[in-house]
Structure formats: C-alpha cells, structure tokens
Amino acid sequence: MKKFLKTAINILLSGTIIAGTFINTGTISSAEESQGQKIFIPFRSDLVKYVTSNAGNKDTIIQSQWFRLFKEETGTPNWSSTYYSDYTSSTGITLSSKNTQVTYNSSFDPFLYRTITSNSDFISNWINTIPTVFEGYCNGYKNHPVFCDGIVDLTKNGYMLGGGYKKTNNIFEYGFTNKDYWDLKVLAILSFKWNEISTTQKNWCKTYLPYLIPDYESRGANAIAAKNNNEALYNLMTISNEGFNSTKGQEFFSYANSNNEIRIGELFNNIFSANKKTGDIRTSDVYTEVNLNGIFGGDADCDYNGSSLGDGDYDWFAYNICFSGDGIWSRIRTFTDGDSAAAILKKEWLLRYYAKHSSTGATSSVANAIAKQGQTETIVCGSATMPGCNKAVWNPNKAGFNCPGHSTTGYATVQKPVGVEYISFTSKAKGYKWKIVDTATGTVISENMENYSVSPTIKLDAKYIWSSSISVYVESYFQKKGELIGVGACYSGEETTSVNWTYVVLNQCEVNGHDYQYSYHFDSNHQSCTAEGICRGCGDRKSFVDSSLSKTEDSSAYIYTADFGHTPVAPRSTRVEKSTGTYTYRASDKNAISGKTHDSQSVSKIYTGAGFTLHTSISGTCSLASGYIKPGAKSITISASGSKNTFTIYNKKGGAIKTITLMSLYQGETKYTFDLSGCSDAELDGAYVVINMYSEDEYRSGMEIGQGAKSTSTINFNYITIKY
C-alpha cells in the first residue's frame, strides 16, 4: 500500500509541475528542444484543436493542455471569443470553437474519455491540479454520461478503488487532500452507470451502503444520499438488500417499481444473492425486469413444475409474492401491498389465479367477493345485555315505578372479508369506538378510541381491499334513559351490533383479464424496445421493456426482435435494410465531408549568387461525418495526396478503431483500404473518419545567377469509398 501511494504521489507531483509550466508559457507555439526531449506547447488559439486532435496521446503534455484549457476558460471572461480554432468534432464534422466553451460542454466528453482511458494518472493529476472543474463534472454526472464512461472504464478492474469504504487502499478516499470526499463523487458516477459496471465495481459501491442508509434514515432530505442531494446515490440505496431491510424499505421498493431508470429486478438480485436464496429463482432473467408489470402479467395458471417454467411466464414469482411464508417473500408481499400500483397488479393476478384454481382454499373468499361486488352485506358481529329494573306494572289502576335508566357496552372483533372496500356499523347504539388494524404488519388503518361517535363509513386503501388480515374492533355504547313507567316492564335484554361490508366494484377486465392492444417503439440504436399497451375494454395502460434484442439477417436486411420473454406481450421484429454496393464521398459532398480538403503554399526566388534555401509546408484536416458508415460495412478506402497523411477511423467515444500513417516522397497519392469485416455494428455505430494531411518541400540553391527557384507544398483529399 505504501509503495502504491508513494508512486501515485510522485506521479501527481510531476503532473502538477508540468501542467503549471505549460500554463505559464502558453504563448509558445514552436517546438523547442529541452535536454533532448521535444516539447510542443500550442498557442491559446490552437488549444481546442490540440486537445481534440491529440486526446488519445499517452503523455503528460495532453494532460497539461486540458488543465491549461480548463483554467483559462473558467478564469478568463470571454476566453472562447478571443482564442479559437477549427476542430473536428466527435461526430466527424469540422467546427469552429469560437464562442464555444469546452469546459463542462458534453459534446467534448468523448475527447475527455480518450484521455482518461489512455492515461491512468490523468484523473489523479486532474484532481490535484484543478479540482473544482473535476468536481463540476462529477456533480453534473447526468449531463456527462461519456465522461462517466471514462471513470467506469478506468476503474472497472478495481484500479484506485481498493477495498471500498474506510479501506486504506481506496485511493479515491485516502490518496488526495480531501479525505472522504472524492470517493463519494466516484460512487455517484458508478451508481449512475450501475447496469454497465463490473462486479468488482458493484461490490465496491455496496461497501458504502452501511454508511449511506443509516444517514438517510436519521437525516432524511438532508442526508448525503437523499434524492434531492444525489439521485444516483439514492438509486443505489433503493436496489440494495440493506435498503430493503431498512426502515425505508417500503419507500425504496415503491421507488424502484415506479422509476424505469432503475430495475426492480436488480433489487431482487441483490436481495436473494445477499440472503443466499438464489435457489428460489427459476430463471435469472427476472433480474432484468424494470417493474412488477411483467411479474404479475402472467395468466396465473401456475403450470410450472420442477425446473419447468410451463408456459414461460412469471407465475412462479407472483405465486411466491402472494403466498410464500418465507421471511423474504413475506416482506416483498408487504411492500407490494403497500404500493398502490403494485397492489392493483397483485389483486388482478389473484383474481385470475382463483378463477383457475377452484379447489384452492382461499378461492371461496375471492369468489365470494366477485359474486358480491358492489353489494353491501350486513352481519351481526356482537351483542350486549342491557340491564333492567326487573319490575313490571300491568294493571293501570296500580301505581307505576320510576326507572333510573340503564346503559351497557358491547364489544366485538371480526375479520374483514376479502374484497371489502367500505366498512360501517348498524345498531341502536348511541355511539361507537373502533380500531381497524392490519394484523400482518400491525398498521392501524383507522381508529377512534377516545369518545363515542356516530357510525362512520370507512373507505379502505386499495392495498387493504384484498387483504385477509384486516381486524375490525367495534365498541358500541347503548343507553336507556330514566323515565316513569305507568304500565309496562323493565327487564334485561339483548342489544346487537351489525357490521356492514360493502364490496369493491370490479369491472369485467379485472375479473376476466385485460385485453391489451400494444404499440411497439424501438430505440434509434435498436438496443431496446418498449411495448405500450392500452386495454380495449377499460383503457388501462401498461408498458413493458425488452432491453436484450436478438439480431438476425437475411439477404437484404438486419432483423431485430424483441421477444418480451415471460410476459403476455407478443414478440415484435423490425427490419433495417442493408446498405449494399459501393458509396464514394468526395470534397464536393459537403454534408458528408467537412474541413480543409485541399491547400497549397508556394515561395519563389531569383538566384543572385547568395546561398538560400526555400522551404514550404502545409497541413490540413478533413473528415467524414458520423452516420455515413452504415451497418454491414466491409471496407473503407481512403485516398489523399501529400507527403505524410494519417487516416483514422474513430468510434463515437473518440477511440481509434483503425489508423495508419502513409508517406509519399513526391507529395503524391497515398491510399489505404481498411478491412472492417471484423468490426461489429456496435463498434461502427456513430463512427467517423479523420484525414490529417501534411506536405513539405525544400529547394536549395545551386542554379545559375538569374535563374528562378520555387518550392511548393500541396495537400489534397481525394475520396473515401465504403463497400458493403
């Protein structure tokens, strides 16, 4: 550990010194020799062009120029309107940086990505050199997903992460000036990219949960990981086993089910893995589910058995939520009932289940609710004996008696039937006290135990309607006022109290199942498909996401298929026609080609007898914009004329897919064909081409006096040809 830290500190110090030197000497533009090492420092006006052109270099110079650019842009008003240049954007288009600030501009993030992933000490040097800018990127992680990708790729094998929270080999925590600070910034970035990070990174993130969750439990909105402070850290808590078992478990569960940016399946993965219960999971792709729609979307026939999934839906998972007595499943059931949207899904699955399993013990209660939907059923739930004087006068000629009055109280506790939505009481009572409790959780749903009140009408939340664990306690107060009885009797008697159960109103879709009509939406990159369903009967809406499309092809098209496995959604495919033949782009194709496509420089002189040397040089960069390399490209041929030309194919993150440098003695044509047959469509998605051209010419004296001499340097982009 000490050795690693020492190395890191030495790297940091050296990086800082170099950066400082370059910042203070930024006006130097020519190459200088320094103890045998050539150091190039661009003019301020060339800074943007330099960092975008050389972002993938593995050296301290590219790092220092980033730091110089950050410092000057953020510290000098109107810097970009004074110092600017043309540059090739990350989409392959030549643009001017005039009035365009690079710092915090997400369109330049692919260039940052290249430097981060090419220089393992860049982040360390950045934090130590200009930390406020690094912090700005971290705080705005949502606006900088490609920058975040750089942090992810840098740390994917555990580099700089160490053992996690409070571990001395966690360089983000212990390697910099502000202890317990930079690690939380990186934690938020990895949490933001949760579905893309490695197991090593996920395990590192999880070490912070015992710190974040108690902080949130005690401080709420003021906590470090509160949603209003850091949404990514809040998301991390919501899908964690620790969060599931915390006092905020219901809140986290409901949030995970309602937010499509995170997967409730990831919560299930963490729960069952942490509790060594993965044997309960019949198919692990349940972990990819975004919400509970798919889990409760089955037909409820429960035709699975053994290792078989039957008709392939998630009935086995839904059944465990509804009926399993295991502690984990019971807690999931409690949270499902506690979430209004999830409770409706569960209710409808149960209705389908009971309709198909008439021999199941609980069937009669649900069948009873279906039969009585919308009706009110009154049953006597308790009685009380009213005391009397035990006197009677039946002869009107005899004197009556004074009854002093009597009162009594009756008590009753009953269980609410499944399917009841409203509760009220009926009797001759003067008033009632009551307490309605969910005995499964101890939650008091409604209570009046202070004073006797008139009969209430209590409406239950949706999550309690289909519960069989609702206990109703009612206390009735009966009173008979004192009076003079001339003729009659005053004996003890029975007073009864009835409870009125009013069953929920169901529509036919809830009883028999919805009939959804789906529309399908593939994303632009054909990485996922969303099916949005509307019930033809009642208008209920539901959506499903398939993020693992399969790809096949025929002679004319690529076919992307979303199968929406384990859900009631029918598969859907879309065809993307293949590009065929050969496409050639020249300088005249202005939409495709931008930048400097040709240029020349000439100097001439008449020989007078004095020695001289004529020298010219010229350079230029042009590019083929992204979007012109289609899926299925087999090769790209590039032709340009000049002394030294470099052809590079970049991916959308600015990484070099292919590159080559060609030389020509006489500024002639250089041509090269890149074989793309080994590149996947994903690699070529958003790819663009950059052509850097350079020519030089030199003419030395040696002719007759009066003879003219000339030196000419020329560059020219000829064409790009793509074959499919």
VOGU-3710 file (C-alpha; in Angstrom, 3 decimals, decimal comma):
1> mkkflktain> 0,000/0,000/0,000  2,724/2,485/0,965  4,611/1,758/-2,220  1,477/2,369/-4,317  0,717/5,643/-2,594  4,283/6,845/-2,991  4,153/6,106/-6,701  0,829/7,846/-7,009  2,103/10,919/-5,173  5,206/11,109/-7,376
11> illsgtiiag> 3,022/10,941/-10,458  0,744/13,607/-9,099  3,596/15,955/-8,274  5,265/15,541/-11,636  1,961/16,081/-13,440  1,275/19,211/-11,471  4,699/20,730/-12,212  4,407/20,072/-15,925  0,892/21,463/-16,031  1,978/24,590/-14,199
21> tfintgtiss> 4,902/25,117/-16,538  2,688/24,865/-19,605  0,056/27,157/-18,207  2,645/29,866/-17,589  4,252/29,542/-21,007  1,165/29,131/-23,126  2,171/31,631/-25,816  4,969/29,414/-27,127  3,929/27,631/-30,286  7,061/26,311/-31,900
31> aeesqgqkif> 8,788/23,094/-30,961  11,651/23,514/-28,530  14,483/21,219/-27,548  14,802/20,679/-23,775  17,551/18,316/-22,647  16,975/16,122/-25,632  13,179/15,970/-25,213  10,942/17,760/-27,719  8,015/19,564/-26,052  5,302/21,175/-28,109
41> ipfrsdlvky> 3,145/23,845/-26,500  0,341/25,268/-28,669  -0,853/28,829/-28,861  -4,012/29,569/-26,906  -5,886/29,758/-30,193  -4,830/26,210/-31,014  -5,710/24,699/-27,642  -9,104/23,299/-28,621  -7,707/21,869/-31,840  -4,785/20,370/-29,930
51> vtsnagnkdt> -6,770/18,597/-27,212  -9,355/17,262/-29,658  -6,706/16,079/-32,123  -4,394/14,529/-29,533  -6,832/13,357/-26,876  -5,676/9,749/-27,166  -1,974/10,519/-26,602  -0,337/8,746/-23,684  1,734/11,550/-22,212  1,755/14,417/-19,737
61> iiqsqwfrlf> 1,540/17,033/-22,489  -2,054/16,247/-23,463  -2,973/16,213/-19,768  -1,387/19,575/-19,081  -3,128/21,158/-22,059  -6,510/20,013/-20,770  -5,700/21,582/-17,396  -4,483/24,737/-19,086  -7,671/24,936/-21,139  -9,882/24,391/-18,064
71> keetgtpnws> -8,041/27,045/-16,085  -8,057/29,692/-18,773  -11,629/29,103/-19,948  -13,109/29,197/-16,449  -10,874/32,029/-15,242  -10,913/34,466/-18,164  -14,176/36,129/-19,277  -14,965/35,754/-22,997  -11,944/33,497/-23,446  -13,523/31,475/-26,246
81> styysdytss> -14,421/34,579/-28,237  -10,757/35,626/-28,208  -8,960/32,300/-28,635  -10,493/29,779/-31,006  -9,727/27,416/-33,843  -11,328/24,864/-36,108  -11,514/21,326/-34,753  -13,031/18,001/-35,734  -16,000/17,270/-33,503  -16,839/13,878/-32,043
91> tgitlssknt> -19,369/13,452/-34,845  -16,730/13,964/-37,533  -17,774/17,481/-38,520  -15,314/20,368/-38,701  -16,477/23,217/-36,489  -15,144/26,447/-35,051  -14,675/26,733/-31,301  -15,448/30,446/-31,367  -17,812/31,312/-28,516  -17,855/27,666/-27,516
101> qvtynssfdp> -16,595/26,794/-24,047  -15,121/23,321/-23,904  -15,227/23,003/-20,114  -18,492/21,362/-18,963  -19,590/21,012/-22,593  -20,778/17,424/-23,012  -20,096/17,411/-26,756  -16,377/17,371/-25,903  -16,737/14,489/-23,425  -15,618/11,852/-25,972
111> flyrtitsns> -12,233/13,598/-26,110  -12,032/13,611/-22,308  -12,940/9,920/-22,417  -9,990/9,215/-24,709  -7,549/10,996/-22,404  -8,952/9,356/-19,257  -8,702/5,861/-20,719  -5,306/6,450/-22,340  -3,621/7,924/-19,231  -4,136/6,078/-15,970
121> dfisnwinti> -2,833/9,038/-13,940  -4,958/11,699/-15,659  -7,742/11,678/-13,033  -5,196/11,853/-10,199  -3,419/14,775/-11,835  -6,713/16,480/-12,629  -7,936/16,330/-9,021  -4,639/17,670/-7,733  -4,236/20,366/-10,393  -7,705/21,867/-10,872
131> ptvfegycng> -10,131/20,040/-8,550  -13,025/22,492/-8,887  -13,507/21,564/-12,542  -13,342/17,833/-11,816  -15,936/18,357/-9,095  -18,148/20,226/-11,554  -18,107/17,267/-13,940  -18,859/14,843/-11,100  -21,729/16,923/-9,751  -23,237/17,123/-13,232
141> yknhpvfcdg> -22,825/13,410/-13,965  -26,242/13,175/-15,640  -25,129/15,678/-18,277  -21,807/13,913/-18,852  -22,518/10,207/-19,474  -19,444/9,725/-21,699  -17,184/11,321/-19,087  -18,747/8,862/-16,638  -17,928/6,048/-19,067  -14,284/7,113/-18,784
151> ivdltkngym> -14,390/6,771/-14,977  -16,135/3,407/-15,350  -13,566/2,054/-17,815  -10,662/3,406/-15,738  -11,834/1,622/-12,578  -13,577/-1,475/-13,979  -10,865/-3,834/-12,703  -10,632/-2,111/-9,327  -7,902/0,391/-10,213  -7,804/3,079/-7,491
161> lgggykktnn> -10,882/1,606/-5,781  -9,211/-0,725/-3,323  -11,404/-2,369/-0,725  -14,001/0,374/-0,562  -15,340/2,407/2,326  -12,744/3,233/5,007  -10,143/0,922/3,425  -6,615/2,325/3,264  -6,113/1,112/-0,305  -9,106/3,114/-1,537
171> ifeygftnkd> -7,113/5,814/-3,331  -10,155/7,977/-4,023  -10,649/8,263/-0,270  -7,089/8,303/1,025  -4,962/9,419/-1,919  -5,999/13,051/-2,102  -6,188/16,113/0,081  -9,893/15,942/0,941  -10,427/12,632/2,704  -13,912/11,091/2,497
181> ywdlkvlail> -14,801/13,264/-0,476  -13,686/12,136/-3,915  -14,817/8,600/-3,206  -18,416/9,816/-2,884  -18,121/11,598/-6,237  -16,913/8,419/-7,926  -19,536/6,398/-6,042  -22,284/8,548/-7,562  -20,854/8,053/-11,064  -20,662/4,271/-10,711
191> sfkwneistt> -24,173/4,215/-9,253  -25,393/6,270/-12,213  -23,883/3,654/-14,543  -24,982/0,708/-12,374  -26,272/-1,516/-15,183  -22,963/-1,194/-17,053  -20,350/-1,623/-14,315  -18,404/-4,736/-13,337  -18,970/-6,983/-10,339  -15,794/-5,519/-8,803
201> qknwcktylp> -17,220/-2,017/-9,078  -20,629/-3,078/-7,735  -19,016/-4,709/-4,716  -17,043/-1,507/-4,076  -20,241/0,545/-4,215  -22,009/-1,784/-1,795  -19,385/-1,157/0,889  -20,844/2,350/1,285  -24,414/1,219/1,997  -23,942/0,656/5,763
211> ylipdyesrg> -22,875/4,312/5,878  -25,395/5,877/3,470  -28,598/4,174/4,628  -28,402/4,962/8,373  -27,503/8,533/7,407  -30,650/8,713/5,279  -32,799/7,094/7,964  -31,710/9,691/10,506  -31,417/12,835/8,367  -33,908/12,331/5,556
221> anaiaaknnn> -33,748/15,084/2,928  -30,515/16,412/4,453  -28,687/13,102/4,027  -25,805/12,665/1,594  -27,754/10,154/-0,483  -31,138/11,881/-0,326  -32,789/12,057/-3,741  -32,738/15,858/-3,723  -28,983/15,833/-2,985  -27,764/12,963/-5,174
231> ealynlmtis> -30,225/10,891/-7,173  -27,645/8,289/-8,198  -26,763/7,521/-4,573  -30,461/7,357/-3,723  -30,948/4,868/-6,560  -28,105/2,785/-5,146  -29,931/2,540/-1,819  -33,258/1,642/-3,434  -31,918/-1,503/-5,123  -29,851/-2,719/-2,177
241> negfnstkgq> -30,534/-5,537/0,250  -29,591/-3,146/3,056  -32,195/-0,655/1,882  -34,797/-3,416/1,571  -34,260/-4,345/5,228  -34,114/-0,761/6,482  -36,884/1,374/7,944  -37,145/2,974/4,499  -37,782/-0,364/2,783  -41,290/0,487/1,602
251> effsyansnn> -40,183/3,841/0,213  -37,262/2,285/-1,644  -39,364/-0,592/-3,005  -42,069/1,713/-4,360  -39,482/3,999/-5,937  -37,714/1,098/-7,651  -41,037/-0,108/-9,034  -42,009/3,306/-10,392  -38,706/4,527/-11,860  -37,848/2,995/-15,242
261> eirigelfnn> -34,267/4,271/-14,995  -33,555/1,519/-12,469  -34,640/-2,115/-12,388  -36,651/-3,690/-9,620  -35,065/-6,908/-10,876  -31,716/-5,602/-9,658  -33,257/-5,217/-6,192  -34,414/-8,838/-6,316  -30,948/-9,911/-7,442  -29,313/-8,157/-4,504
271> ifsankktgd> -31,884/-9,476/-2,010  -31,696/-13,121/-2,990  -27,919/-13,090/-3,515  -27,239/-11,483/-0,133  -29,511/-13,971/1,624  -28,233/-16,992/-0,311  -31,711/-17,649/-1,659  -30,920/-17,699/-5,370  -32,308/-21,240/-5,421  -35,769/-19,661/-5,193
281> irtsdvytev> -35,246/-18,110/-8,628  -36,262/-20,339/-11,526  -34,861/-18,093/-14,244  -32,362/-15,315/-13,610  -33,679/-13,075/-16,379  -36,284/-11,972/-13,847  -33,432/-9,744/-12,675  -33,765/-7,688/-15,859  -37,382/-6,695/-15,139  -37,842/-2,936/-14,876
291> nlngifggda> -41,009/-3,115/-12,757  -43,654/-5,553/-11,499  -45,766/-5,348/-14,670  -44,129/-8,393/-16,179  -44,056/-10,376/-12,946  -47,809/-10,044/-12,398  -48,561/-10,086/-16,129  -48,964/-13,855/-16,441  -52,181/-15,812/-16,899  -51,963/-17,178/-13,315
301> dcdyngsslg> -52,456/-20,793/-14,402  -49,255/-21,717/-12,473  -48,462/-24,550/-14,863  -44,781/-24,609/-13,880  -43,389/-27,588/-12,049  -39,932/-28,748/-11,066  -37,465/-26,943/-13,270  -40,056/-26,354/-15,979  -41,429/-22,857/-16,457  -44,611/-24,142/-18,073
311> dgdydwfayn> -45,892/-21,507/-20,459  -42,889/-19,350/-19,588  -44,482/-16,515/-17,625  -43,522/-15,339/-14,138  -46,409/-17,060/-12,349  -43,937/-18,817/-10,031  -42,601/-15,444/-8,838  -46,080/-13,944/-8,463  -47,261/-17,007/-6,502  -44,393/-16,681/-4,025
321> icfsgdgiws> -45,146/-13,000/-3,500  -48,784/-13,816/-2,774  -48,496/-16,994/-0,718  -44,964/-17,878/0,418  -44,418/-17,897/4,176  -40,677/-17,324/3,839  -39,493/-14,117/5,521  -38,049/-12,508/2,381  -41,105/-13,249/0,274  -43,377/-12,035/3,087
331> rirtftdgds> -41,528/-8,725/3,191  -41,822/-8,389/-0,598  -45,542/-9,098/-0,213  -45,866/-6,409/2,463  -44,138/-3,867/0,231  -46,241/-4,930/-2,762  -49,414/-4,383/-0,757  -48,006/-1,088/0,460  -47,560/0,263/-3,055  -50,840/1,271/-4,687
341> aaailkkewl> -49,753/0,431/-8,247  -48,240/-2,912/-7,253  -51,246/-3,810/-5,087  -53,569/-3,477/-8,091  -51,303/-5,730/-10,180  -51,283/-8,309/-7,393  -55,066/-8,113/-6,973  -55,693/-8,747/-10,656  -53,241/-11,651/-10,722  -55,034/-13,154/-7,714
351> lryyakhsst> -58,402/-12,796/-9,426  -57,077/-14,727/-12,418  -55,456/-17,254/-10,108  -58,591/-18,008/-8,110  -60,679/-18,220/-11,253  -58,412/-21,028/-12,457  -57,921/-22,881/-9,159  -61,363/-23,547/-7,721  -60,042/-26,171/-5,322  -57,706/-23,761/-3,577
361> gatssvanai> -58,753/-22,989/-0,002  -58,778/-19,223/-0,366  -60,766/-19,395/-3,574  -64,131/-19,168/-1,880  -63,311/-15,787/-0,315  -62,314/-14,236/-3,620  -65,139/-15,925/-5,474  -67,453/-14,535/-2,805  -66,044/-11,038/-3,372  -66,523/-11,322/-7,116
371> akqgqtetiv> -70,109/-12,515/-6,664  -70,926/-9,705/-4,232  -69,051/-6,891/-5,940  -70,683/-3,529/-5,290  -73,149/-5,043/-2,784  -73,424/-4,397/0,939  -73,665/-7,332/3,310  -74,817/-6,837/6,896  -73,951/-9,351/9,604  -74,404/-9,319/13,360
381> cgsatmpgcn> -70,958/-9,089/14,835  -71,717/-8,799/18,544  -74,306/-8,372/21,280  -74,603/-6,918/24,780  -77,036/-7,417/27,643  -78,873/-4,281/28,708  -79,646/-4,498/32,470  -83,221/-3,767/33,729  -85,106/-2,892/36,917  -86,812/-6,257/36,727
391> kavwnpnkag> -90,086/-4,525/37,638  -93,398/-4,657/35,830  -96,828/-2,982/36,141  -99,635/-4,361/34,054  -102,649/-3,024/35,989  -103,258/0,621/35,166  -105,045/1,048/38,461  -101,843/0,368/40,332  -99,069/2,863/40,777  -96,199/2,702/38,280
401> fncpghsttg> -92,479/2,953/39,061  -89,518/5,206/38,248  -86,858/3,567/36,052  -83,481/5,219/36,780  -82,113/4,412/33,304  -79,602/1,824/32,221  -76,566/1,570/29,920  -74,219/-1,077/28,667  -71,300/-1,555/26,320  -70,803/-4,266/23,724
411> yatvqkpvgv> -67,541/-5,393/22,218  -66,746/-7,363/19,088  -63,722/-8,162/16,927  -64,256/-9,535/13,437  -62,122/-10,174/10,375  -62,899/-8,186/7,254  -63,786/-10,401/4,286  -61,566/-10,255/1,226  -62,815/-7,719/-1,314  -64,497/-5,283/1,084
421> eyisftskak> -63,820/-1,616/0,365  -66,178/0,200/2,810  -66,984/-0,552/6,476  -69,781/0,879/8,664  -71,845/-0,204/11,708  -75,572/-0,536/12,474  -77,336/-0,881/15,880  -79,413/1,032/18,445  -76,173/2,285/19,964  -75,705/5,913/20,883
431> gykwkivdta> -72,150/5,841/19,585  -69,152/3,730/18,613  -65,467/3,382/19,205  -63,428/1,383/16,686  -59,975/0,296/15,662  -59,110/-1,301/12,324  -55,692/-2,976/12,145  -53,658/-4,863/9,552  -52,576/-7,761/11,765  -49,852/-8,777/9,291
441> tgtvisenme> -47,939/-5,558/9,874  -49,520/-4,040/12,972  -50,532/-0,968/10,962  -53,547/0,906/12,352  -55,735/1,751/9,375  -58,480/3,695/11,183  -59,011/4,425/14,866  -61,435/6,237/17,208  -60,914/5,143/20,807  -61,342/8,472/22,648
451> nysvsptikl> -65,053/9,264/22,523  -68,138/7,519/21,235  -69,044/8,812/17,791  -71,761/8,228/15,251  -71,302/5,356/12,869  -68,507/6,052/10,385  -68,169/4,980/6,774  -64,558/3,925/6,418  -63,050/3,568/2,945  -60,045/1,275/2,761
461> dakyiwsssi> -56,981/1,942/0,611  -56,586/-0,351/-2,368  -53,792/-2,280/-0,671  -56,183/-3,435/2,102  -59,198/-4,377/-0,003  -57,888/-7,814/-0,949  -56,101/-8,478/2,318  -57,323/-11,270/4,597  -55,512/-9,915/7,653  -57,679/-6,868/8,482
471> svyvesyfqk> -59,093/-6,985/12,006  -62,080/-4,777/12,940  -62,744/-3,970/16,601  -66,000/-2,168/17,421  -67,293/-0,997/20,782  -70,986/0,020/20,967  -72,492/2,146/23,729  -76,171/1,564/24,498  -78,218/3,823/26,775  -81,792/3,716/28,097
481> kgeligvgac> -82,887/6,997/29,696  -84,644/7,127/33,102  -88,447/7,513/32,997  -91,684/6,954/34,896  -93,292/3,710/33,808  -97,023/3,652/34,464  -97,726/0,429/32,671  -95,025/-1,877/31,368  -91,842/-3,692/32,374  -88,116/-3,107/32,575
491> ysgeettsvn> -86,281/-6,369/32,188  -82,747/-7,026/30,890  -82,463/-7,602/27,137  -80,067/-8,213/24,267  -78,773/-5,396/22,048  -76,955/-6,352/18,831  -74,402/-4,597/16,652  -74,051/-5,327/12,969  -71,137/-4,537/10,637  -71,813/-3,550/7,057
501> wtyvvlnqce> -69,354/-4,843/4,477  -69,573/-3,074/1,109  -67,613/-4,946/-1,576  -65,454/-3,184/-4,131  -66,882/-2,652/-7,595  -64,992/-4,618/-10,241  -65,012/-4,210/-13,980  -65,069/-7,177/-16,326  -61,437/-6,635/-17,280  -60,354/-7,064/-13,668
511> vnghdyqysy> -62,389/-10,258/-13,316  -61,595/-11,834/-16,666  -58,289/-10,188/-17,544  -57,488/-7,118/-19,651  -57,379/-7,220/-23,412  -54,365/-5,069/-24,260  -53,580/-3,692/-27,678  -49,852/-2,966/-27,927  -47,840/-0,439/-29,885  -44,086/-1,005/-30,198
521> hfdsnhqsct> -41,252/1,517/-30,125  -37,665/0,502/-30,964  -34,949/2,938/-29,899  -32,772/4,511/-32,563  -29,860/2,128/-31,948  -32,085/-0,962/-31,778  -30,826/-1,770/-28,304  -34,271/-1,970/-26,696  -37,976/-1,978/-27,478  -40,882/-0,669/-25,398
531> aegicrgcgd> -44,371/-2,157/-25,770  -47,124/0,197/-24,636  -50,475/-1,475/-24,061  -53,977/0,010/-23,779  -56,846/-2,226/-22,683  -59,612/-2,280/-25,266  -62,197/-2,715/-22,538  -61,322/-0,182/-19,848  -58,437/1,912/-21,141  -55,950/0,668/-18,531
541> rksfvdssls> -52,356/1,287/-19,616  -49,292/-0,869/-19,112  -45,770/-0,829/-20,582  -43,063/-3,469/-20,928  -39,403/-3,044/-21,913  -37,179/-5,616/-23,610  -33,549/-4,479/-23,469  -31,960/-7,623/-24,915  -32,970/-7,768/-28,557  -31,854/-10,588/-30,801
551> ktedssayiy> -30,409/-9,836/-34,225  -30,594/-11,940/-37,360  -30,255/-11,091/-41,023  -31,337/-12,135/-44,452  -30,025/-11,110/-47,825  -31,497/-7,619/-47,687  -31,972/-6,584/-44,066  -30,989/-6,918/-40,431  -33,881/-8,118/-38,268  -34,085/-7,002/-34,626
561> tadfghtpva> -36,537/-8,947/-32,453  -37,924/-8,149/-29,018  -39,419/-11,314/-27,545  -40,659/-9,835/-24,228  -39,977/-13,186/-22,601  -42,152/-14,269/-19,644  -44,702/-11,524/-20,321  -48,059/-11,529/-22,161  -46,646/-9,236/-24,850  -46,299/-10,768/-28,290
571> prstrvekst> -42,822/-10,633/-29,889  -42,174/-7,927/-32,429  -39,465/-7,521/-35,079  -38,272/-4,607/-37,137  -36,219/-4,678/-40,327  -33,309/-2,377/-41,081  -32,467/-2,532/-44,747  -28,841/-3,283/-45,514  -26,691/-0,869/-47,398  -25,380/-2,607/-50,491
581> gtytyrasdk> -22,861/-1,774/-53,157  -20,239/0,955/-53,071  -20,528/4,563/-51,880  -17,894/7,198/-52,677  -17,632/10,599/-50,982  -15,566/13,482/-52,344  -14,848/17,029/-51,249  -17,908/18,221/-53,163  -20,171/16,173/-50,840  -20,499/18,958/-48,290
591> naisgkthds> -22,921/17,115/-45,981  -20,528/14,208/-45,635  -17,077/15,845/-45,897  -16,030/18,925/-43,926  -12,790/20,672/-43,072  -9,794/21,601/-45,196  -9,840/19,259/-48,196  -7,046/20,929/-50,205  -4,456/23,668/-49,863  -1,067/24,702/-51,193
601> qsvskiytga> 1,790/27,013/-50,381  4,449/28,285/-52,780  7,509/30,519/-52,489  9,890/31,552/-55,295  13,147/33,436/-55,565  15,634/34,576/-58,223  19,181/33,383/-57,611  21,573/36,336/-57,226  24,631/34,429/-56,138  23,936/34,367/-52,420
611> gftlhtsisg> 23,032/30,996/-50,909  19,485/30,325/-49,812  17,053/27,544/-49,063  13,395/27,626/-49,998  11,061/25,629/-47,721  7,309/25,286/-47,658  4,945/23,192/-45,594  1,193/22,897/-45,389  -1,210/20,845/-43,298  -4,931/20,318/-43,140
621> tcslasgyik> -7,601/18,118/-41,626  -10,892/16,975/-43,082  -13,368/14,336/-42,002  -16,256/12,088/-42,915  -19,145/12,745/-40,504  -20,718/10,048/-38,372  -23,759/8,339/-39,838  -22,206/7,604/-43,212  -20,706/4,292/-42,155  -23,762/2,044/-42,132
631> pgaksitisa> -24,205/-1,400/-40,509  -22,565/-4,111/-42,572  -19,691/-2,020/-43,941  -16,996/-4,380/-45,220  -14,199/-1,929/-46,055  -13,257/1,730/-46,300  -10,735/3,022/-48,814  -9,244/6,468/-48,231  -7,162/8,438/-50,719  -5,308/11,718/-50,133
641> sgskntftiy> -2,246/13,387/-51,627  0,618/14,789/-49,588  3,982/13,969/-48,020  2,594/12,393/-44,836  -1,054/11,516/-44,342  -2,750/9,852/-41,380  -6,116/8,167/-41,769  -8,071/7,295/-38,612  -11,496/5,759/-38,032  -12,891/6,795/-34,639
651> nkkggaikti> -15,813/5,356/-32,694  -18,458/7,614/-31,178  -16,481/7,878/-27,937  -13,430/9,094/-29,808  -11,500/5,844/-29,589  -9,410/4,886/-32,619  -10,829/1,803/-34,339  -8,267/1,790/-37,157  -5,414/4,127/-38,046  -2,448/4,282/-40,403
661> tlmslyqget> 0,159/6,855/-41,470  1,404/6,820/-45,078  4,363/8,639/-46,641  4,909/9,874/-50,208  8,243/11,220/-51,470  6,740/13,451/-54,111  3,527/14,584/-52,436  1,692/12,008/-54,471  -1,361/9,928/-53,715  -1,460/7,805/-50,582
671> kytfdlsgcs> -4,259/5,255/-50,447  -5,237/2,604/-47,957  -8,117/0,152/-47,561  -9,263/-0,691/-44,030  -10,818/-4,123/-43,619  -13,937/-3,742/-41,444  -15,180/-7,301/-41,656  -14,038/-7,918/-38,076  -15,843/-4,866/-36,667  -19,277/-5,263/-35,175
681> daeldgayvv> -22,119/-2,909/-35,974  -21,954/-1,664/-32,386  -18,302/-0,679/-32,858  -19,113/1,191/-36,057  -22,233/2,869/-34,687  -21,555/6,602/-34,842  -18,070/6,077/-36,300  -16,387/8,844/-38,267  -13,156/9,281/-40,257  -10,449/11,929/-39,825
691> inmysedeyr> -7,806/12,588/-42,503  -4,749/14,566/-41,363  -2,629/15,693/-44,319  0,821/17,238/-44,375  3,228/18,202/-47,136  6,586/19,892/-47,245  9,026/20,838/-49,983  12,531/22,228/-49,916  14,709/23,740/-52,655  18,369/24,539/-52,079
701> sgmeigqgak> 20,448/26,982/-54,129  22,717/25,709/-56,844  21,494/27,179/-60,054  22,789/29,893/-62,361  22,518/33,560/-61,430  19,222/34,962/-62,645  17,531/31,583/-62,635  14,237/31,292/-60,716  13,659/28,779/-57,902  10,345/27,650/-56,458
711> ststinfnyi> 9,142/25,473/-53,593  5,544/24,227/-53,460  3,713/22,120/-50,893  0,261/20,765/-51,682  -2,281/18,644/-49,871  -5,473/17,224/-51,320  -8,209/14,919/-50,104  -9,267/12,700/-52,990  -12,093/10,399/-51,844  -13,456/7,886/-49,363
721> tiky> -15,089/4,722/-50,672  -17,192/2,434/-48,463  -18,068/-1,060/-49,652  -20,919/-3,186/-48,265
//
